[in-house]
Amino acid sequence: MADVIQIARELGAALQEDARYKALMQARKANDEDEQLQKLIGEFNIIMLNAQQEAEKEDKDEAKLQAYNEQYVEAYKTIMDNENMQAYQAAQSELEAVVNTINGIIAMSLNGEDPATCDPDAQNCTHDCSTCGGCH
């Protein structure tokens, strides 16, 4: 058991050395240092809190809830249009793809497939790009 745990720790260390992980950490830092983005996120959180509080009231005001919903949608769009947030989302997707492949290999191995040759990415490929979340 200790060998498997040690290998998992080595995998974790290898992931932290991967360029995709480093890109995600750099994008996270850029987001944290982007004062305008942090202000937008703070405003977004206040909108969500206000909407939640209004929704929990017995005599909730539907007009207020609608206004909060519109503010929520607009704030979310503004946040997602931020170039630092877009870079973060792209970097996160890249790293998630690697982790999903790793998890797929582990799952396929636990189902008896050869870990050296199994390919979880190919297993789900329909060769119709419209059904896919992106190439590996």
Secondary structure, DSSP 8 states (H G I E B T S, - for coil): -HHHHHHHHHHHHHHHHSHHHHHHHHHHHHHHH-HHHHHHHHHHHHHHHHHHHHHHSTT--HHHHHHHHHHHHHHHHHHHHSHHHHHHHHHHHHHHHHHHHHHHHHHHHHTT--TTT--HHHHT--S-GGG-S---
